[in-house]
Amino acid sequence: MINNKYSIFNGKNIILGITGSIAAYKALLLIRELVKLGANVFPVLTPSATHFVTPLSAGNLSKQNVILDMFDINIQFGGAWHINLVHSCDMMVIAPCTASTLGKIANGICDNSLVTLATALTSDIPLLIAPAMDTSMYLNPSTQKNLTILQNNGAIIIPPDKGELSSGLVGEGRLPEIPVLLDYIETYLFLSKTEQNLANKLKTKLRNKKILITAGPTYEKIDDVRFIGNYSSGRMGYSLAAVGSILGADVHLVSGPTSLKMHHNVETSYVENSDDMYEIVVDSFPEVDIAILSAAVADFKPFEKIKGKIKKEKTEKLTLELIQTKDILKKLGTLKKNQILVGFALEEEDNGLKNAWRKMTSKGADMIVLNFLDKQESGFQTENNTITILNFQSDDVMNINTYETMSKNLCSVVIYSEISNLLK
């Protein structure tokens, strides 16, 4: 979970619409997580939603009055309650959203509180909609037409998951899991209002781009039970993959060993060692537009792996002969044609910029994301990150941007913003 100290959720006002879907129970979990992250959540239920969750539950979790009946005397504050509420909010999220509500919002049928608020929302406030229904309803031409209308009007549609549905069938239509919803909300909170131009630029430049991302450590076996590795958690690469998918890119993630799960609609290849990662990345590179190598690939591996388990009783000293692993970034630098190639560097603060700059130029990268291992909230096993980005402002002018500590999702948005400046 994101550390509140650096959370963009702090103090944000979010209207959460809940409709009559079997997935409505997940909305209660979403309220709980948003409140824990520091947001103020204002639940709005359609009449049919009350058959699945109660206003009492939503009110207790949000610590706010729940809006149900738009003519309720208790919500008639300030003369026009719906206008006052939308002008004081930072975002509106509808999760889950039924086919009926999609149609009403798309066509301006304001017959309940939720649709009225969505219609009153101003264009500079993000509207996120997460459809949830059975596959046949989701794929129905009327539903797809309404989704297109909403997207053309500026709404952000969170694609449904594929899996087992309440009908017992398997297909597209499930409400995504809470981590996916939180990733979307965090990304578009960051890109809202004053960042609207950035949001439009990123969505335009990254839509349908093919992005290859590496993440996590590699394990180089010493014997069948021991390995050379590092402390990388893989969070930065997984965040890059998630945010890239949110912004409309076609992402392929190549992940080393990690406990993380990829909840988003991202093609993922799992590897253990540097040779396997090298093979997949080099093979995939010619077909992509952008490659981001955030994995912490081991620099050395044993010259020869010992079969079985080295027994402690048989030796007091053990000498390992190590050789360098294949340099994936350098190899891609030699293969690069029109792709954007991004590397990561972990350095100590002394000479860190110099070393990162040397790495970028010597290996043919277009950009380096630099972490300092001797700074807090930077590098391995942190939920947040503090990054410095190096690239060429022109052919001979170095561009260096250092950013404040942010969640790794927001670091990903910043990285994609820098990449978008390099795209033609």
N, C-alpha and C positions, 0 to 999 in steps of 0.2 A: 504494500500500500504506500501511496505517496506521502512523504513527510510534510506535515502541515506547514512547517516553517517556510517551505518553498512552494507551497501549493497554490495554484492559480484558482482553486475552488474557494479560497478563503473569502467570505463575505459576498460571494456571488449569489444573485437571486435567480433561481431556476424554477420555472413553471413546469410541473410534470403532469402531463395528461395521461390518464389511464382509461382504457376502453374495455368493452365486454368481450375479452378473450380469455381462454383457459390459461394463458400465460400471464395473466394480470398479477399473479402472486409474485412474479419476479420484480414487478414494479416496487413492491414493498422492500425487497432486498436492495433495490437501487436507491430508494429513499434513504435507507439506513446508511449505505456507503457514502452517499453524497453529504449527508449531515456529518458523518465522522470526518470527512475531508474539509469541513468548514463552510459548506454551502448552506444557504437558506432555501428550502424546498417548499413550494406551494402546490399541493396536490389538487388536481381538478379531475373529477370522475364524471363519466357519462352515466346516465341512469342504468344502462345495462351492465356497467362495470361493477355496480353494487351487488350483482348476483355472484361475483367471483371474489371480491375483496370488500371489506367494510370501510366506510369513512372513518370509523373509530380507529381502526388499525393504522390507516394512512395518517390520521391526525396525530396519534400518539408517537409514531416514528418521526414525523416531520416537525412536531411541536408547533404546527400551524393550523389555522382553521381550514378545513377542507371545503372546496367549492363544488357544489353539486347542482343546486337549482339556481339559475341565474336571476330568479326573482326573489330569492331568499332575502328577507329584510336584514339579516345579519351581515350580509356582504355589501350592502348598498352604502359604501363610504365614498365621499368625495364627489358625489353626483353621478359619475359614470365609472362604476367599479372596474369594468373590463378595460377601459382606456387607461385608467390610473395604474392598473396592475401591469399591463404590457409595457407601459412607459417606464416602469421601475424595475423591470427584469432585465437580465443579461442574456437569457436564452429560454426557449421553450422546447421541451422534449415530449414526444408522445410515444410511450412504450409501455405496453404493446398498442399497436394501432390496427383496428379492424378494417375490412374492406368497406364497410358502411361509412366509417369516419373518414377514410381516405376520399371517398366520393363526395361527402358533404363539404370537406375543406376545399377540394379541387373546384367545386361548383358554388361555393359560397352559401351553402344552406345552413344558416345559423340558428338551428333549432335546439341547441343545448349550450351549456357554458363553455365546454371545451372548444367546439367549433367557432363560437363567437370570439374567444380569445385568440385562436389561431388566425382568424380573419382580420382581427384588429391589430395583429403584430406588425410592427414597422419593418421595412426592408433591411435595416441595419442590425436587426436582432436575429440571430440564427434560429431557424426552426428545424429541429432534427426529428425525423419520423422513422420509427422502427416497425414495419408491417409484420403482423403475425397472424397466420391463418393456414388452412390446409392448402396443399399444393395446387389443386384445381382452382381454388378461389384466387390464389395469388397469380396464377398464370392466365386467368380469365382476361380476355381482351379489354373489358371495361376497367378492371383493376389496373392493368398495365397502362391504359390510356390515362387514368387518373394520376398514376405515379409520374408519367411523363409531364402532365400539366403541372404538378407540384414541383418537379425538378426545374422545369422551365421558369417557374415563378420564384426560384431561389431556394426552395427547401432542400435540405440534405437528407437523402434517403439512406438509411442504414440497411444494407442487404440482409435478408433473413438467412438463417443457417439451414443447412440440409441435415436431415436426421429423422428420427422417429417422431411422428406427430400424434396428437391426442386421439386421432381417428384410428390409430393402429397402423396407418400407412407410413411409408418412408419416403421423404422427398423434401422439397424446398418449402420453407414457410415458418420454421421455428424462430422464436424470438432469440436473438444472440445472447450469450452468457454475459453476466455483469461486467467482467473485465473489458469486453468489447465495447459495451455501451459507455463505460467510463472513458475509454480511449477516445471515442468519438467526441464525447462531451468536452474532455480536456482540450483536445486539438482545436475544436471550433470556439471554445471560450477564448483561447489564445488568439485565434484568427478573427474574432468578432470586432465590430465597431471600428476603432481606429486602424485595425489591421485588415479591413475588408479588401483593400486593394491587393494585399499580400495573398489573402485567401484565393481571390479570383486568379491571380497570377499562377499560384502553385497548382490549382486545379486545372488550369488551362495547359500549363507546360508539362505537367506530370501525367495527365490523363492518358491511359493506354501505353505509357512508356514501359519498356521491359527493364526491370531493375533486378540485379543479382546482388545478394547480400550474404556475407559470411558472419558468423556469430559464434561466441563461446570459445572454450579452450580446445586444444588437441591433446590427446593422450598418446605418448610414444612409449610403447611397452619395453620394459627392461626384462621381465620374465612374464609368466602367465598371470601373475597377481600384482605386479608393481609397474609403475609407469613414471615417466617424466611429464609433468603438466604444470599448470599455473592456476591462479585464483579467479580467473575470469568466470563470471556468472552467466554471461550471454545476454544480459538485460538490454545493453545498448543496441545490439544487433536485432534483437526481437522487437524492441521499440521502433527501430528504423523500418523493419518489415511491416509492423502494424500500421504505422503512420503512412508509409508509402501506399499501402492498400487503401487506407481511408481517403487518401488524396487522389485515388483513381488509377494508380499504377498497377501493372501486372508484375507481381513480386515473386521471385524465387529465392528462398532462404536456404542456405547451406549451413547446418548447425553442427558444431562439435558437441561433446557430451555435456548436458545441462539438465537441471530439474525443471526447466521452464516448459510450458506448453504453448503452442501457437493456436490461439482461439480464432484468429481471423482467417479469411479466405485466401490463404497464402500457400503456394506450393512449397513443400519443405522436404529437403534431403538431409538425412542424418548420417554423420560420419564419426569416426573415432580418431583417426590419426591424420597427420599432415599430408601424407601421400594420397589418401582417399579424398581429402578436401581439394588438393591440387588438381587431381584428375577431373573431378566434377566441375570445378570452377573454370579450368582452362577449356574444357569441352563446351561449356555453356556460354562462355564469354563472347564468341562471334555473333550470337543472336540477340545480345542485349544492347540497350542504349546507355545504361549507367551501371557501374559496378562499385559497390561500397564494401571494402574489406575491413570489417570491424572485429573479426575474430582475432584472438590472441594465439596465434599459431606458435607452437614451440620452435625455438631457434635451433635446437639440437635434438638428436635422437641417438639411441645406442647403435653402434656400428653393426652389432649382431645381437638379436634377441635370444635370450637363453630359454630353452624349452623347459616347461615345468616350473618349479618354485626353487629359488636359491635358498639353500638351507643355512641358517645362521650357524649351526654347530660345525659346519665344514670349513668355515673361513673366519678369520678375525679381521681381515682387511679385504675390501672388494674394490677393484679398479675397473671402472667402466670406460670403454673407448667410445667417444661420441663423435658424430659427424653432423654437419649442418643439414637442416631440412631444406627442401626446395623452397625457393623464394617466390611465392605466388604473386605478390605485387609486382616484382621486377619482371616476371614472365609476362604478365598481362600488359605491362608497359611496352614490351617488345611487340606484342600482338595488336595493340590498340590502333584502331583506324579512326572512326568518328565517335567512339564512345567517350563518356566522361568517366575517369578512373579516380576513385577516392580511397585513400589509405588512412590508417590510424597510427598514431605514434604515442608511446608512453615513455616519458622522459623525466629526469630530475630537473628542477627549476633552473639550476645552473647549466647554461648551454643548451637548454631544451629547445628553444626556438631555432638555434643554429643547427642542431641535429635534425630537427623536424624538416627544416628547409632543405638540408642536404638530402634527406630521405626522399622528399618529393621530387627534387630535380634529378637525382641519380637513378630513380626507378621509373621515371616517366609518368608519375601521377599528376593529375590536374589539381588536386586538393588534398590537404592533410588535416585531419582532426587531431589536435594535440591534447593529451592529458598529462598532468604532472603527478607522478607517483608520490611526491612528498607534500601534496596539498590534500586537505580534507575534501570530501565530496567530489573526488576526481578519480577516475580509473575503476579498479576492480571492486566488485561486491558492494556497490553503493546503489541506492535507489534513485539518487540524484546524480548530476554530473556537472562539472565545471570545465568548459571546453574553450580552446583557442583554435581558430580556423585560419589556415594559410592557403593562399592561392595566388595566381597572377592577376593583377588588375589589368595589366596589358602585357605585351611581350617581355618587357624588361622591368616592370614595376611590381614589387611584392606587396600583396594585400594581407594584412593581419588583423583579425577581429577577435577580441577576447570578450566572452559573455559571462554574465553573472550565473551563479548556481541555479539550475533548473531541474525539474524532473527530466528523466531521460526521454520521455515522450516529447516534451517541449524542445529539448536539445535536437531531437530528430526533425522537428519542424524547422528549426534554425538551419540545420544542415541542408535540408531540402531547399530552403530559401537561397542559401549560398550556391547550391548546385544549379538552381534555376537560372541564376545569373550567368552561368557558363553555357547553358543550352542555347543553341542557335534558333 
